[in-house]
């Protein structure tokens, strides 16, 4: 069989493209006391960006597409930062005057937890995925945090015979579920939507509806997966000092995508993703990204 010469990218990351202001504080402010900032930094944000930067750091060719960003100061700062990662292609990132670039202020406390303030996400125009663009990547990474444009993107990619890895699709009747080959959810979000749910029964239901591999992250307990044949696989977490849990889910998803593109079985895939997410939690920033050699070193030592 001849290679598909339309393919240019390993992954097309469709979703939120934003700028984050990470603010480290000793505790959260309250009506009784103010808080003094320890340190702050600005960095690219949004799930599409976080997943894409990680994949590029591991040698992948990645394109970003999602919301429009502005020609404002935040937009320029975001583009400048993204140019530091040559594996991230920005040709589909649209900039428009009069648009305010989506922006988040993220308060991070010493226990690694975060509180987030979001600006302008709902008002930002979205770039629809076209079949021509979908066909240029081996895989589409997408999540549910948008409107119909993300559901259409997932189903368009699947119809184009491209793999679809989605995130936070916990609803059995969600249209994105049937268009996904792999679904990555978290236990916390699943139980936020379905309090007290039996996670295995819920994953089984999602699998029965979609036929997809379903993976649920369990925090300090690792991850649980159900493969294409309906068999459950448990993968333990890696023990590391936790500095910051921000974006651990995005790094885990990037690990899933990297391993899926290698054709690895589900147990090896989850083991790799667990290691990548653990290393992320052991640092105070996503940038610079965890390297592939660091992930492999942790895998070799466990």
N, C-alpha and C positions, 0 to 999 in steps of 0.2 A: 504494500500500500504506500502511495506517495505521501510525503508529509504535507500537512495543511499549511500552506504558505501564507494564509491570511493571519496566522497567529503571530503576534508581536510580543505579547506580555504573558508572563506566568499567571498573574492575577490582576483583576480589575477590582479595585476597592471602591464600592459605591456607598455613599452615605455622607455623614457630617464632616465638613472641613471647617475648622475654626482655630482660634487662637486661645490658649489657656494662660491665665495668670495664676501660678502656683504660689500660695502664701503659707509659709510654715509658722505655726503659732503653738505656744505651750499648752493652750487650752482654748476652747471656744468662748467668745465673749458672751456675757449675759447681762441682765439689767443691773446687777450689783457691782460688776467690775469690767473694766476695759481689758484689752489684751495687747501686749506689745509684740509686734511682728519680729520673728527670729530672722527670717530670710524670705525673699521672693524672687521669682524668675518668670520669664515669658517663654512659652514653647508652643509648637504646633499641637493642635488638639482635634478631637473628634475621632470616632471609631474608625472611619475610613483611613484617616491619616495615621493613627497609632498602629493599626494592623499593617498598613502599607510600609511604613518606615521600618518595622521589625522585619518584614519579609525581604525588603531591600537590603537590610543589614546582613541577612543570611544568604545573599547572593541572588535573590529573585529580581526579575524585571517586573515592575509594578506601575500601574497607571491609576490615578485618582480621578474620581468624578462624583458629583453630588450637588451640593448647594452652590449657588453663585457667591462669590466673595466680592467685597467692595474695593474701590480704588482709594480707600481711606488709609489712615496710618496703620491700623491693625492689619488690613489686607496686605500692605507692603511688607510689614514685619513678618507676616506669615509666609509670604512667598520667599523672602530672603532666607528665612530659616529652612524652608523645604529645599532650597537649592543646595544645601549642604549635603543632601543625600542623592547622589547621581542616579541611583537605581530607581528613584521615584519620578515618573514621567508626569509632567503637569499640563500636557497638551489639551486635556479635556477640562481643565479647571477654568471656569469662566469668571471674568472680572467685569464689573459694571459700575459706572459712576452712579451715585445716588443710593447705592446699596450699602448697608452697614454690615461689616464683616461679623459673623457670629463670634461670640466671645464668652468665656467663662472665668469667674474668679473661684478658685478652689482652695478652701481652708483645710490644711492638713495638720493633724495633731500628732504628738509623739507615738501614739499607739498605732499609727498608720491609717487611721480612719480619716475620711474627708467629708466636707460639706460644700455644696456647689451652688453658685448663683449663675444663672444663664441669661444672656442678653441676645435678643433679636433672632433667635433660632426659628421661631414660627413664622416670622415675617420675611425670611430670606427666600428669594425665588430658587426653584430647584431645576437642575438640568436633566431632562429626560434621557434615559438610555436608548440608543438606537440599535437596531440589529447589526449594523455595520460595526459599531464599536464593540458590541457584545461578542462578535465573532473573532475579535482581535486578541482575546485572552483565553487561556486554558480554563480559567476558573473565575467565578464572580463571588466576591465577599460582600455581604449585605446584612442589614439588621432591620428590625421592625420600627425603629424610631424615626418615622417619616410619615408620609401619606401614601396615596396609591402609587406614586412613582416608584417606590421600592418594591411593592408587590409586582408591578408590571415588569420591573427590571429582572427580578428573580425568575419569573415565568418566561420572559423573553430569552434569557440566557439558557434556561433548560431546553426550550424549544430549539435553540441553536446548537444543542448537544454539547453545552458547556457545563461543567460541574458548578454547583451552587452550594456555598457554605454560608448558612444564615445564623443569626444570633438572637436569642431571647424570643423565640417563637414558641411560647408555652401554651397557646390556645389550640386545641385540636381542630377547630373550624377556621383557623387563620389561613387565608389564601396562600401565603408564602410557604406554609408547611408542605403542601403538595408539590411545590416547585423546588424543594431543597433535596440535595443528596446527603448533606451533613447538617445537623442542627446542634448548636452549642448553647446550652442554657445554664443558668446558675440555680442552685438550690434556694438561695435567698429570694431571688425574683420569682421562682416558681411558687414558693409558699406565700409570697406577698400577694400573688394573684389568686392562689388556691390554698388558703390557710389549712394546715393540718393534712394536706394531701400525702398519700403514700407515693414517694417519688418513683419507685419501681413501677407501680401500676400506672402512674401518669406517663412515664417514659414508654411503657408498652403500648399505651393508647396512641401516643404520638407516632410511634413506629408503625403501628397497624394502619393508621390513616395514610402515612406517607411512603412507607418502605425505606425511609432514610435511616442512616446511622444517627442515633440520638446520644448526645453526651451532656451530662450534668456535672458542673463543677461543684465540689463539696467544701470549698475553703480548705481548712487545715486537715480535712480528711481525704484530700485528693480529688479523684473524679470517678464517675460511674458512667459506663457506656453500654449501649445496646447495638450490636452490629447488624449488618444487612440480613443476617439469618435469624435475628431475634434473640441472640445469646447475650447475656449480661457479662460485662467484664469490669472488674474493679481495678483501679490503679492508685496506689498510695501516694500521699504527698511527700515532698522532700522537706526535711527539717532544716530551716534556715532562720537566722534572726530576722524578724519582721520590722522593717523601717517604715514602709509606706505601701499600702495595698492598692493605691491608685493605679488604674489601668492594668491590673493583673488579669482581668478578664479578656482585655484586648490582646495582651501578650499570649495568653493561653490560646485564643482563637488563631492568632498568627502561627503558633506552634502546630495547631491542628492542620492549618492550610499547608504549611511547609511539609509536614509529614504526609499529608494526603497526596500532594503533588509528587512525592517520591514513591507512592504506591505502597506505603507501609501498612501492615495490618493494624487493627484498632488498638490492640494492647500496646504495641510499640508507639503508635501515634499519641496515645494519651500519656504515656510515660515521658515522651519528649516534651509535650505541651506542659505537663506538670513541672518539669525541670525549668523550662523557660519562665513560667509564671513565678516559680519560687525565687529565681534569681532576680526577677523584677521587684518582688516584695522585699528583697534584701538591700535595695538601693533607695535613695531618696529622690530619684528622677528616672524617667524613661530615657532621657538623653544624657550621655550617648547610649544607644541601644545595647542591650545584652548581645554579645557576639556569639556566633555559632560555636566557636572553640570553647567558650565558657560553658555553654549548655552541654556540649559533649564531655567536657571535663567533669561536670557534676554527674552526668550519667555514668561515667566510668568509675566514679568514686562511690557509688551507691549500690 
